[in-house]
Structure formats: structure tokens, C-alpha cells
């Protein structure tokens, strides 16, 4: 699957988002090391702290199916504003992914996506080693 196809999967899942408060739809498409793709969208709650983010939902879908190794994630909002995973989602991704995980961020139809390495977005994460 190409970067653009992965990004399109993130765009498509936005329609399932539950965002009655922010009206800010986000979709994520997470590719496993062997090429399977899991998608997630944001699910808001009136108590914002209980909301689920698209990246978390995609990770949960993959993990519940037995996957623990990932190669790329694409993230898109309905505003095509280059949204990146928040700090909480970055930490969740770092639980399963190396610093070189490609994070593909949607800049809109007329622009190339911005691609980051996860380690650029969240250096020095809390890890198993940190806790020892």
C-alpha cells in the first residue's frame, strides 16, 4: 500500500467519527509490519478527557487482533491541516513502535503529506527501561 492509499484510508474512516462537540473529525490508518491496515476515528465524550483519539482506536483494533509490530501510520483531519498525533497518542505509539515509525500527516489534496519519524515527534519517551 502506498502512502497516498494509507492516507486515503485515514480520510475515509473520518465519516464514522463521533464529534458532536468539536466537530473536528480525525481518522488514522495504521499499517502492520506485514501490511495489514487498521483504522480508527475519534470518539468524543462530553467529558473531553474520556474521549478516544483516532490513533488510539487504530492501535487498539490492531492489538486486539494480535498485532504488535507496525511500520507506518497516516493521520488526517477533515480540515486537512497537517494534524499530528497528540502527545498521549505519540506515547501510545511508542509502546509498540520504534523511533523510525513513519507518521504521515495530511496537508490536503494539493500538497504532499508531511512525514515525520515518531522519534522526532516524541523523543525520550517513557519506556519499559525507564520504569526499571
N, CA, C and O atoms as a MOPAC input file, in Angstrom:
PM7 MOZYME 1SCF
protein

 N      0.85100 1    -1.17500 1     0.00000 1
 C      0.00000 1     0.00000 1     0.00000 1
 C      0.90000 1     1.24200 1     0.00000 1
 O      1.86100 1     1.33000 1     0.76400 1
 N      0.57000 1     2.18300 1    -0.85800 1
 C      1.34600 1     3.41900 1    -0.93700 1
 C      0.96100 1     4.36500 1     0.20400 1
 O     -0.05400 1     4.17100 1     0.87200 1
 N      1.79500 1     5.39300 1     0.41200 1
 C      1.47500 1     6.40700 1     1.41800 1
 C      0.13300 1     7.05800 1     1.12100 1
 O     -0.65200 1     7.30700 1     2.03600 1
 N     -0.14000 1     7.33700 1    -0.16000 1
 C     -1.39900 1     8.00300 1    -0.51100 1
 C     -2.59900 1     7.09300 1    -0.25500 1
 O     -3.65700 1     7.57800 1     0.14700 1
 N     -2.45700 1     5.79500 1    -0.47600 1
 C     -3.55400 1     4.86200 1    -0.17900 1
 C     -3.79200 1     4.76600 1     1.32700 1
 O     -4.93700 1     4.69200 1     1.77200 1
 N     -2.72200 1     4.76700 1     2.10400 1
 C     -2.86900 1     4.72700 1     3.56000 1
 C     -3.54100 1     6.00400 1     4.05600 1
 O     -4.39500 1     5.96700 1     4.94100 1
 N     -3.14500 1     7.12900 1     3.47700 1
 C     -3.75700 1     8.40500 1     3.83200 1
 C     -5.23400 1     8.42300 1     3.45000 1
 O     -6.05900 1     8.96400 1     4.18800 1
 N     -5.56900 1     7.84300 1     2.31700 1
 C     -6.97500 1     7.78000 1     1.90100 1
 C     -7.79400 1     6.93500 1     2.87900 1
 O     -8.94600 1     7.26500 1     3.16400 1
 N     -7.22100 1     5.86400 1     3.38900 1
 C     -7.92200 1     5.04400 1     4.39400 1
 C     -8.19600 1     5.86600 1     5.65600 1
 O     -9.25400 1     5.72600 1     6.27100 1
 N     -7.24900 1     6.72000 1     6.04100 1
 C     -7.45100 1     7.59500 1     7.20500 1
 C     -8.55000 1     8.61600 1     6.92100 1
 O     -9.33300 1     8.95100 1     7.81000 1
 N     -8.60900 1     9.10200 1     5.70800 1
 C     -9.64800 1    10.06800 1     5.33400 1
 C    -11.03400 1     9.41200 1     5.34700 1
 O    -12.00300 1     9.99600 1     5.83300 1
 N    -11.11200 1     8.21500 1     4.81700 1
 C    -12.40900 1     7.53900 1     4.69600 1
 C    -13.04600 1     7.24400 1     6.04300 1
 O    -14.26400 1     7.35000 1     6.18100 1
 N    -12.25300 1     6.87700 1     7.03300 1
 C    -12.81900 1     6.49200 1     8.32800 1
 C    -13.33500 1     7.70500 1     9.11200 1
 O    -14.07200 1     7.54000 1    10.08300 1
 N    -12.95700 1     8.90600 1     8.70300 1
 C    -13.42700 1    10.11100 1     9.40000 1
 C    -14.95000 1    10.19600 1     9.44500 1
 O    -15.51400 1    10.75000 1    10.38900 1
 N    -15.60600 1     9.65800 1     8.44800 1
 C    -17.07100 1     9.75200 1     8.40400 1
 C    -17.72600 1     9.01600 1     9.56900 1
 O    -18.87900 1     9.29100 1     9.90000 1
 N    -17.01100 1     8.09000 1    10.19100 1
 C    -17.55900 1     7.34500 1    11.32400 1
 C    -17.29300 1     8.04000 1    12.66400 1
 O    -17.78000 1     7.58500 1    13.69900 1
 N    -16.53600 1     9.12300 1    12.65400 1
 C    -16.18100 1     9.81400 1    13.90300 1
 C    -17.42700 1    10.32900 1    14.62900 1
 O    -18.41200 1    10.72500 1    14.00700 1
 N    -17.35200 1    10.31000 1    15.95600 1
 C    -18.41700 1    10.85900 1    16.80900 1
 C    -17.84300 1    12.12900 1    17.43600 1
 O    -17.10900 1    12.06300 1    18.42200 1
 N    -18.18200 1    13.29200 1    16.85600 1
 C    -17.56800 1    14.55300 1    17.27100 1
 C    -18.61100 1    15.66000 1    17.45100 1
 O    -18.52100 1    16.69700 1    16.79500 1
 N    -19.60000 1    15.45400 1    18.33100 1
 C    -20.66300 1    16.44000 1    18.47000 1
 C    -20.21600 1    17.74600 1    19.13000 1
 O    -20.94100 1    18.73900 1    19.06100 1
 N    -19.06200 1    17.77100 1    19.75700 1
 C    -18.63200 1    18.95700 1    20.49600 1
 C    -17.61900 1    19.78300 1    19.70800 1
 O    -17.79600 1    20.99200 1    19.55500 1
 N    -16.58300 1    19.15900 1    19.21600 1
 C    -15.55700 1    19.90400 1    18.47800 1
 C    -15.85500 1    19.99000 1    16.98300 1
 O    -15.39200 1    20.90300 1    16.30000 1
 N    -16.63000 1    19.03600 1    16.48700 1
 C    -16.88100 1    18.91900 1    15.04800 1
 C    -15.57200 1    18.83500 1    14.26700 1
 O    -15.48100 1    19.33300 1    13.14400 1
 N    -14.56800 1    18.21000 1    14.85800 1
 C    -13.23600 1    18.05000 1    14.27300 1
 C    -12.98900 1    16.55900 1    14.08200 1
 O    -12.60300 1    15.85700 1    15.01700 1
 N    -13.21600 1    16.09000 1    12.86800 1
 C    -13.09100 1    14.66700 1    12.54700 1
 C    -11.64000 1    14.30500 1    12.26000 1
 O    -10.95100 1    14.97800 1    11.49400 1
 N    -11.19600 1    13.22700 1    12.89500 1
 C     -9.83900 1    12.72400 1    12.66500 1
 C     -9.92400 1    11.24400 1    12.35800 1
 O    -10.69000 1    10.50600 1    12.97700 1
 N     -9.12400 1    10.82400 1    11.39300 1
 C     -9.00500 1     9.41100 1    11.05600 1
 C     -7.54500 1     9.01100 1    11.07500 1
 O     -6.66100 1     9.82200 1    10.79700 1
 N     -7.30300 1     7.76300 1    11.40300 1
 C     -5.94600 1     7.22600 1    11.39600 1
 C     -5.97100 1     5.85600 1    10.73700 1
 O     -6.91900 1     5.08900 1    10.90300 1
 N     -4.91500 1     5.56100 1     9.98600 1
 C     -4.74100 1     4.24700 1     9.37300 1
 C     -3.35800 1     3.75000 1     9.74700 1
 O     -2.35200 1     4.36900 1     9.40100 1
 N     -3.30900 1     2.63500 1    10.45200 1
 C     -2.08300 1     2.06100 1    10.99100 1
 C     -1.74300 1     0.79700 1    10.21900 1
 O     -2.55400 1    -0.12500 1    10.13200 1
 N     -0.54100 1     0.75900 1     9.65900 1
 C     -0.11500 1    -0.40700 1     8.89000 1
 C      0.79300 1    -1.28900 1     9.73300 1
 O      1.73900 1    -0.80400 1    10.35400 1
 N      0.50700 1    -2.57300 1     9.75400 1
 C      1.33600 1    -3.52700 1    10.48900 1
 C      2.59100 1    -3.84500 1     9.67700 1
 O      2.69000 1    -3.50400 1     8.49900 1
 N      3.53500 1    -4.49700 1    10.32600 1
 C      4.78200 1    -4.86500 1     9.66700 1
 C      4.54700 1    -5.77200 1     8.45800 1
 O      5.34600 1    -5.76800 1     7.52200 1
 N      3.45900 1    -6.54800 1     8.46900 1
 C      3.18800 1    -7.43100 1     7.32700 1
 C      2.12100 1    -6.89100 1     6.37800 1
 O      1.61100 1    -7.63300 1     5.53800 1
 N      1.77800 1    -5.60700 1     6.50000 1
 C      0.92800 1    -4.96000 1     5.50900 1
 C     -0.55900 1    -4.89000 1     5.80000 1
 O     -1.30700 1    -4.35200 1     4.98400 1
 N     -1.02100 1    -5.41400 1     6.93500 1
 C     -2.43400 1    -5.26100 1     7.30200 1
 C     -2.66800 1    -3.81300 1     7.73000 1
 O     -1.76000 1    -3.16100 1     8.24600 1
 N     -3.87600 1    -3.31300 1     7.51700 1
 C     -4.18700 1    -1.93600 1     7.89000 1
 C     -5.38000 1    -1.91800 1     8.83300 1
 O     -6.39700 1    -2.56600 1     8.58400 1
 N     -5.24100 1    -1.16800 1     9.91800 1
 C     -6.30600 1    -0.97400 1    10.89000 1
 C     -6.59400 1     0.51700 1    10.96900 1
 O     -5.67700 1     1.33800 1    11.01100 1
 N     -7.87200 1     0.85600 1    10.98800 1
 C     -8.25600 1     2.27100 1    11.01200 1
 C     -8.96200 1     2.60200 1    12.31700 1
 O     -9.50500 1     1.73400 1    12.99900 1
 N     -8.93400 1     3.89100 1    12.63700 1
 C     -9.64000 1     4.38400 1    13.81700 1
 C    -10.06500 1     5.81300 1    13.58100 1
 O     -9.46800 1     6.53300 1    12.78000 1
 N    -11.11000 1     6.21800 1    14.29200 1
 C    -11.58000 1     7.60200 1    14.22800 1
 C    -11.78600 1     8.09100 1    15.65500 1
 O    -11.86300 1     7.29700 1    16.59200 1
 N    -11.87300 1     9.41700 1    15.80600 1
 C    -12.04600 1     9.95500 1    17.15100 1
 C    -13.49400 1     9.80600 1    17.62000 1
 O    -14.43900 1     9.89000 1    16.83500 1
 N    -13.62800 1     9.58400 1    18.91900 1
 C    -14.92500 1     9.38200 1    19.56900 1
 C    -14.97500 1    10.30100 1    20.78200 1
 O    -14.36200 1    10.02000 1    21.81200 1
 N    -15.70400 1    11.39400 1    20.65300 1
 C    -15.76000 1    12.37300 1    21.74500 1
 C    -16.79200 1    11.99400 1    22.78700 1
 O    -17.75700 1    11.27400 1    22.53100 1
 N    -16.53800 1    12.51500 1    23.97000 1
 C    -17.41300 1    12.36000 1    25.11400 1
 C    -17.60100 1    13.75600 1    25.69400 1
 O    -16.69600 1    14.58500 1    25.59900 1
 N    -18.74200 1    14.02900 1    26.28300 1
 C    -18.98900 1    15.34900 1    26.86900 1
 C    -17.90100 1    15.71100 1    27.88200 1
 O    -17.57500 1    16.88700 1    28.04700 1
 N    -17.34800 1    14.72700 1    28.54500 1
 C    -16.17800 1    14.91600 1    29.39500 1
 C    -14.97300 1    14.64900 1    28.49400 1
 O    -14.56900 1    13.49800 1    28.33200 1
 N    -14.40300 1    15.68100 1    27.91800 1
 C    -13.35800 1    15.52100 1    26.90300 1
 C    -12.26500 1    14.54100 1    27.30200 1
 O    -11.72700 1    13.85100 1    26.43600 1
 N    -11.92100 1    14.45800 1    28.56700 1
 C    -10.82700 1    13.56800 1    28.96500 1
 C    -11.16000 1    12.09300 1    28.74100 1
 O    -10.25400 1    11.25900 1    28.73900 1
 N    -12.41300 1    11.75900 1    28.55600 1
 C    -12.79900 1    10.37100 1    28.26900 1
 C    -12.90200 1    10.09100 1    26.77900 1
 O    -13.26600 1     8.98200 1    26.38600 1
 N    -12.59700 1    11.04900 1    25.96300 1
 C    -12.65300 1    10.86400 1    24.51900 1
 C    -11.54200 1     9.93400 1    24.06400 1
 O    -10.49700 1     9.83200 1    24.70800 1
 N    -11.77800 1     9.25500 1    22.94400 1
 C    -10.77300 1     8.39100 1    22.33700 1
 C    -10.27900 1     9.05300 1    21.06500 1
 O    -11.06400 1     9.60700 1    20.29400 1
 N     -8.97800 1     8.99300 1    20.85200 1
 C     -8.39000 1     9.58700 1    19.66200 1
 C     -8.25600 1     8.53500 1    18.57000 1
 O     -8.14300 1     7.34200 1    18.85500 1
 N     -8.26900 1     8.97900 1    17.33200 1
 C     -8.24100 1     8.07300 1    16.18100 1
 C     -7.05400 1     7.11100 1    16.23300 1
 O     -7.20000 1     5.92200 1    15.95200 1
 N     -5.88700 1     7.63000 1    16.59200 1
 C     -4.68800 1     6.79200 1    16.63200 1
 C     -4.82500 1     5.69400 1    17.68400 1
 O     -4.43900 1     4.54900 1    17.44700 1
 N     -5.37300 1     6.04300 1    18.84000 1
 C     -5.57600 1     5.05800 1    19.90700 1
 C     -6.52900 1     3.95000 1    19.46400 1
 O     -6.30400 1     2.77100 1    19.73900 1
 N     -7.59300 1     4.34800 1    18.77600 1
 C     -8.57800 1     3.36700 1    18.31900 1
 C     -7.94500 1     2.42800 1    17.30000 1
 O     -8.19200 1     1.22300 1    17.33900 1
 N     -7.13100 1     2.96100 1    16.38800 1
 C     -6.45000 1     2.12000 1    15.39500 1
 C     -5.48400 1     1.15000 1    16.07700 1
 O     -5.43700 1    -0.02800 1    15.72500 1
 N     -4.71900 1     1.64000 1    17.04600 1
 C     -3.79600 1     0.76800 1    17.77700 1
 C     -4.57600 1    -0.31900 1    18.50500 1
 O     -4.19100 1    -1.48800 1    18.45600 1
 N     -5.66200 1     0.04300 1    19.17700 1
 C     -6.46800 1    -0.94200 1    19.91000 1
 C     -7.02500 1    -2.01000 1    18.97900 1
 O     -7.01400 1    -3.19400 1    19.31400 1
 N     -7.51200 1    -1.59800 1    17.81300 1
 C     -8.03600 1    -2.56400 1    16.83300 1
 C     -6.95400 1    -3.56200 1    16.42800 1
 O     -7.20800 1    -4.76400 1    16.34200 1
 N     -5.74500 1    -3.05500 1    16.17900 1
 C     -4.64900 1    -3.93700 1    15.75800 1
 C     -4.20700 1    -4.85400 1    16.89600 1
 O     -4.01600 1    -6.05300 1    16.69200 1
 N     -4.04700 1    -4.29700 1    18.08300 1
 C     -3.55800 1    -5.07700 1    19.21400 1
 C     -4.55500 1    -6.16600 1    19.60500 1
 O     -4.15600 1    -7.28200 1    19.93600 1
 N     -5.84400 1    -5.85000 1    19.56800 1
 C     -6.83000 1    -6.87500 1    19.95500 1
 C     -6.85700 1    -8.03700 1    18.96400 1
 O     -7.35800 1    -9.11700 1    19.27800 1
 N     -6.31700 1    -7.81000 1    17.76900 1
 C     -6.24700 1    -8.85900 1    16.75000 1
 C     -4.90500 1    -9.58900 1    16.80500 1
 O     -4.67800 1   -10.53500 1    16.05100 1
 N     -4.02100 1    -9.15000 1    17.69500 1
 C     -2.75700 1    -9.85200 1    17.89000 1
 C     -1.53500 1    -9.18700 1    17.29300 1
 O     -0.43700 1    -9.73600 1    17.38400 1
 N     -1.69000 1    -8.03200 1    16.69000 1
 C     -0.54500 1    -7.34100 1    16.07900 1
 C      0.17200 1    -6.47900 1    17.11300 1
 O     -0.45200 1    -5.85000 1    17.96800 1
 N      1.50000 1    -6.46900 1    17.00900 1
 C      2.31900 1    -5.66400 1    17.91600 1
 C      3.45500 1    -4.94100 1    17.19100 1
 O      4.21400 1    -4.20200 1    17.81800 1
 N      3.57800 1    -5.14600 1    15.87900 1
 C      4.65400 1    -4.51900 1    15.10900 1
 C      4.04300 1    -3.71100 1    13.97300 1
 O      3.21900 1    -4.21400 1    13.21000 1
 N      4.45800 1    -2.45400 1    13.87100 1
 C      3.85700 1    -1.53100 1    12.91400 1
 C      4.93000 1    -0.80900 1    12.10900 1
 O      6.04800 1    -0.60500 1    12.58200 1
 N      4.57200 1    -0.42700 1    10.88700 1
 C      5.54000 1     0.23400 1    10.00800 1
 C      5.21200 1     1.69400 1     9.73000 1
 O      6.12100 1     2.51000 1     9.58000 1
 N      3.91600 1     2.04100 1     9.65800 1
 C      3.51900 1     3.42000 1     9.32500 1
 C      2.15000 1     3.70400 1     9.90300 1
 O      1.35500 1     2.79800 1    10.15300 1
 N      1.89200 1     5.00000 1    10.11100 1
 C      0.54600 1     5.44900 1    10.45400 1
 C      0.28000 1     6.72700 1     9.66700 1
 O      1.14300 1     7.59800 1     9.56200 1
 N     -0.91800 1     6.82400 1     9.12200 1
 C     -1.35800 1     8.04700 1     8.44800 1
 C     -2.44200 1     8.67800 1     9.30500 1
 O     -3.31400 1     7.98900 1     9.83500 1
 N     -2.37400 1    10.00500 1     9.43300 1
 C     -3.33500 1    10.74400 1    10.24500 1
 C     -3.88900 1    11.88700 1     9.40900 1
 O     -3.14600 1    12.59700 1     8.73300 1
 N     -5.21600 1    12.05500 1     9.46700 1
 C     -5.87000 1    13.09300 1     8.67800 1
 C     -7.04200 1    13.67500 1     9.45100 1
 O     -7.76700 1    12.95500 1    10.13800 1
 N     -7.21900 1    14.97600 1     9.33300 1
 C     -8.42700 1    15.59900 1     9.85900 1
 C     -9.27500 1    16.05100 1     8.68300 1
 O     -8.79300 1    16.15900 1     7.55600 1
 N    -10.54100 1    16.31200 1     8.96200 1
 C    -11.42200 1    16.77400 1     7.88200 1
 C    -11.03400 1    18.16500 1     7.38900 1
 O    -11.51600 1    18.61600 1     6.35000 1
 N    -10.17500 1    18.83400 1     8.12600 1
 C     -9.70800 1    20.17000 1     7.71700 1
 C     -8.41300 1    20.10100 1     6.91100 1
 O     -7.95200 1    21.11400 1     6.38600 1
 N     -7.83200 1    18.91600 1     6.81600 1
 C     -6.58500 1    18.70900 1     6.06100 1
 C     -5.52500 1    19.72100 1     6.49000 1
 O     -4.90300 1    20.38600 1     5.66100 1
 N     -5.33600 1    19.82000 1     7.79700 1
 C     -4.48400 1    20.84800 1     8.37500 1
 C     -3.13800 1    20.34000 1     8.88000 1
 O     -2.48100 1    21.01700 1     9.67100 1
 N     -2.72400 1    19.16600 1     8.43600 1
 C     -1.43000 1    18.63400 1     8.84700 1
 C     -1.39500 1    18.12900 1    10.27300 1
 O     -0.32400 1    18.04800 1    10.87500 1
 N     -2.55400 1    17.78600 1    10.82300 1
 C     -2.62900 1    17.32900 1    12.20800 1
 C     -1.63200 1    16.19000 1    12.45100 1
 O     -1.47100 1    15.28700 1    11.63000 1
 N     -0.97200 1    16.27000 1    13.60700 1
 C     -0.07900 1    15.19800 1    14.05500 1
 C     -0.71100 1    14.53800 1    15.27400 1
 O     -1.58100 1    15.12900 1    15.91400 1
 N     -0.28600 1    13.32500 1    15.60300 1
 C     -0.78000 1    12.70700 1    16.83400 1
 C     -0.42900 1    13.57500 1    18.04700 1
 O      0.64900 1    14.16700 1    18.10300 1
 N     -1.34200 1    13.64400 1    19.00800 1
 C     -1.07400 1    14.39400 1    20.23200 1
 C     -0.03400 1    13.64600 1    21.06700 1
 O      0.35600 1    12.52900 1    20.72700 1
 N      0.40300 1    14.25600 1    22.14200 1
 C      1.40800 1    13.64500 1    22.99800 1
 C      0.98500 1    12.30200 1    23.56000 1
 O      1.79200 1    11.37400 1    23.62100 1
 N     -0.27500 1    12.18700 1    23.97200 1
 C     -0.77500 1    10.92800 1    24.51200 1
 C     -0.72400 1     9.83000 1    23.44700 1
 O     -0.32200 1     8.70200 1    23.73200 1
 N     -1.13100 1    10.16100 1    22.22600 1
 C     -1.11300 1     9.17600 1    21.14700 1
 C      0.31600 1     8.81600 1    20.74900 1
 O      0.60600 1     7.66800 1    20.41500 1
 N      1.19500 1     9.79800 1    20.78700 1
 C      2.60800 1     9.53600 1    20.48900 1
 C      3.17600 1     8.53900 1    21.49900 1
 O      3.89300 1     7.61100 1    21.12500 1
 N      2.85200 1     8.73400 1    22.77700 1
 C      3.32700 1     7.81400 1    23.80500 1
 C      2.74300 1     6.41900 1    23.58900 1
 O      3.44700 1     5.42300 1    23.75000 1
 N      1.46700 1     6.34200 1    23.22800 1
 C      0.84600 1     5.04300 1    22.95200 1
 C      1.55000 1     4.36100 1    21.78700 1
 O      1.86400 1     3.17300 1    21.86100 1
 N      1.80100 1     5.10100 1    20.71400 1
 C      2.50800 1     4.52400 1    19.56600 1
 C      3.89900 1     4.03600 1    19.96900 1
 O      4.34800 1     2.98900 1    19.50200 1
 N      4.58000 1     4.78900 1    20.83000 1
 C      5.93900 1     4.41000 1    21.21500 1
 C      5.96900 1     3.12200 1    22.03100 1
 O      7.01400 1     2.47800 1    22.12800 1
 N      4.84600 1     2.74200 1    22.61400 1
 C      4.77300 1     1.47300 1    23.34800 1
 C      4.99200 1     0.28900 1    22.40900 1
 O      5.51900 1    -0.74600 1    22.81500 1
 N      4.58200 1     0.45200 1    21.15000 1
 C      4.64000 1    -0.64400 1    20.18500 1
 C      5.60200 1    -0.39800 1    19.02600 1
 O      5.93000 1    -1.33000 1    18.29200 1
 N      6.05800 1     0.83600 1    18.85100 1
 C      6.80100 1     1.19800 1    17.64800 1
 C      8.17000 1     1.77200 1    17.98300 1
 O      8.37800 1     2.36400 1    19.04200 1
 N      9.08800 1     1.58200 1    17.06000 1
 C     10.41100 1     2.18500 1    17.19200 1
 C     10.34400 1     3.65300 1    16.80500 1
 O      9.34900 1     4.13000 1    16.25900 1
 N     11.41800 1     4.34700 1    17.09900 1
 C     11.50000 1     5.77000 1    16.78000 1
 C     11.37700 1     6.06100 1    15.29100 1
 O     11.03700 1     7.18100 1    14.91000 1
 N     11.65000 1     5.06500 1    14.43700 1
 C     11.61200 1     5.30800 1    12.99700 1
 C     10.23600 1     5.06200 1    12.36400 1
 O     10.11000 1     5.11500 1    11.14000 1
 N      9.20600 1     4.79400 1    13.17200 1
 C      7.85700 1     4.64900 1    12.61700 1
 C      7.52100 1     5.88900 1    11.79700 1
 O      7.65200 1     7.00800 1    12.29400 1
 N      7.09600 1     5.71200 1    10.56100 1
 C      6.70400 1     6.84200 1     9.71100 1
 C      5.32000 1     7.32700 1    10.12100 1
 O      4.37800 1     6.53800 1    10.20500 1
 N      5.19900 1     8.62900 1    10.37400 1
 C      3.93200 1     9.26900 1    10.72300 1
 C      3.59300 1    10.21100 1     9.57000 1
 O      4.23100 1    11.24900 1     9.39400 1
 N      2.58800 1     9.83600 1     8.79400 1
 C      2.21300 1    10.55900 1     7.57400 1
 C      1.04900 1    11.48500 1     7.91100 1
 O     -0.01500 1    11.02700 1     8.32800 1
 N      1.25200 1    12.78900 1     7.72800 1
 C      0.26700 1    13.79300 1     8.13500 1
 C     -0.30500 1    14.49700 1     6.91300 1
 O      0.43600 1    14.97200 1     6.05300 1
 N     -1.61700 1    14.55700 1     6.84600 1
 C     -2.36400 1    15.06300 1     5.69400 1
 C     -2.33000 1    16.58500 1     5.62000 1
 O     -2.80000 1    17.27300 1     6.52600 1
 N     -1.77200 1    17.09600 1     4.53800 1
 C     -1.70000 1    18.54100 1     4.30200 1
 C     -2.73600 1    19.00500 1     3.27500 1
 O     -2.79800 1    20.19200 1     2.95500 1
 N     -3.55200 1    18.07500 1     2.75400 1
 C     -4.56200 1    18.43900 1     1.76800 1
 C     -4.26700 1    17.85300 1     0.40200 1
 O     -3.16800 1    17.36300 1     0.14300 1
 N     -5.26400 1    17.91000 1    -0.46700 1
 C     -5.16300 1    17.28800 1    -1.78500 1
 C     -4.06600 1    17.86900 1    -2.66500 1
 O     -3.46200 1    17.14100 1    -3.45400 1
 N     -3.80100 1    19.14100 1    -2.54700 1
 C     -2.85700 1    19.79800 1    -3.44300 1
 C     -1.43200 1    19.80000 1    -2.92900 1
 O     -0.54400 1    20.35800 1    -3.57400 1
 N     -1.19600 1    19.18700 1    -1.78000 1
 C      0.13700 1    19.20100 1    -1.17900 1
 C      0.57000 1    17.79300 1    -0.80500 1
 O     -0.24700 1    16.92400 1    -0.50400 1
 N      1.86400 1    17.60100 1    -0.83300 1
 C      2.42200 1    16.33700 1    -0.36400 1
 C      2.22400 1    16.24900 1     1.14800 1
 O      2.31000 1    17.26400 1     1.83900 1
 N      1.96200 1    15.05700 1     1.66800 1
 C      1.85800 1    14.93300 1     3.12100 1
 C      3.21700 1    15.18700 1     3.76800 1
 O      4.25800 1    14.98700 1     3.14300 1
 N      3.19800 1    15.62100 1     5.00000 1
 C      4.42600 1    15.75000 1     5.77600 1
 C      4.65100 1    14.42100 1     6.47500 1
 O      3.73200 1    13.86200 1     7.07300 1
 N      5.86400 1    13.92200 1     6.40000 1
 C      6.19200 1    12.64500 1     7.02700 1
 C      7.24800 1    12.88400 1     8.09700 1
 O      8.30600 1    13.46000 1     7.84300 1
 N      6.92900 1    12.42700 1     9.29400 1
 C      7.83900 1    12.52600 1    10.42800 1
 C      8.23100 1    11.11400 1    10.85200 1
 O      7.54000 1    10.14700 1    10.53100 1
 N      9.31500 1    11.00600 1    11.55600 1
 C      9.63600 1     9.78700 1    12.29300 1
 C      9.06500 1     9.97700 1    13.70100 1
 O      9.13700 1    11.07300 1    14.25600 1
 N      8.50900 1     8.93300 1    14.26800 1
 C      7.91300 1     9.04100 1    15.60100 1
 C      8.90200 1     9.63700 1    16.60000 1
 O      8.50900 1    10.44400 1    17.44300 1
 N     10.15800 1     9.26000 1    16.52100 1
 C     11.16900 1     9.77300 1    17.44100 1
 C     11.38300 1    11.26900 1    17.33500 1
 O     11.81400 1    11.90600 1    18.29700 1
 N     11.08200 1    11.84300 1    16.16300 1
 C     11.14900 1    13.30000 1    16.01200 1
 C     10.03200 1    13.96900 1    16.80500 1
 O     10.21800 1    15.03100 1    17.40000 1
 N      8.87000 1    13.32500 1    16.80100 1
 C      7.69500 1    13.90000 1    17.43900 1
 C      7.68800 1    13.71700 1    18.95000 1
 O      7.13900 1    14.54600 1    19.67500 1
 N      8.29500 1    12.63400 1    19.42700 1
 C      8.34100 1    12.39400 1    20.87100 1
 C      9.65600 1    11.70700 1    21.23500 1
 O      9.72700 1    10.48200 1    21.33300 1
 N     10.68900 1    12.51600 1    21.43100 1
 C     11.97500 1    11.93000 1    21.84300 1
 C     11.94500 1    11.55700 1    23.32500 1
 O     11.16900 1    12.11100 1    24.10300 1
 N     12.79200 1    10.62200 1    23.69200 1
 C     12.97500 1    10.25100 1    25.10400 1
 C     11.66300 1     9.86300 1    25.78300 1
 O     11.31800 1    10.39900 1    26.83700 1
 N     10.94600 1     8.94300 1    25.18300 1
 C      9.66000 1     8.52600 1    25.73300 1
 C      9.82200 1     7.74400 1    27.03400 1
 O     10.90200 1     7.25800 1    27.36600 1
 N      8.73000 1     7.64500 1    27.74100 1
 C      8.68000 1     6.75300 1    28.89700 1
 C      8.59100 1     5.34300 1    28.32800 1
 O      7.71600 1     5.05100 1    27.51300 1
 N      9.48800 1     4.47700 1    28.75500 1
 C      9.52900 1     3.12100 1    28.20700 1
 C      9.66900 1     2.10200 1    29.33700 1
 O      9.77700 1     2.45900 1    30.51000 1
 N      9.66400 1     0.85000 1    28.95800 1
 C      9.85900 1    -0.22600 1    29.92700 1
 C     11.17400 1    -0.01800 1    30.66900 1
 O     11.25300 1    -0.18800 1    31.88600 1
 N     12.20500 1     0.35400 1    29.90900 1
 C     13.51000 1     0.58600 1    30.51100 1
 C     13.46500 1     1.75800 1    31.50500 1
 O     14.12700 1     1.71200 1    32.54200 1
 N     12.70300 1     2.78800 1    31.20000 1
 C     12.57900 1     3.95600 1    32.07500 1
 C     12.00400 1     3.54700 1    33.43300 1
 O     12.39500 1     4.08300 1    34.46900 1
 N     11.08400 1     2.60300 1    33.41500 1
 C     10.39400 1     2.20400 1    34.62800 1
 C     11.23300 1     1.30100 1    35.53500 1
 O     10.90500 1     1.12600 1    36.70900 1
 N     12.30300 1     0.73400 1    35.00000 1
 C     13.11900 1    -0.19600 1    35.80400 1
 C     14.05300 1     0.50000 1    36.72500 1
 O     14.79600 1    -0.15200 1    37.45900 1

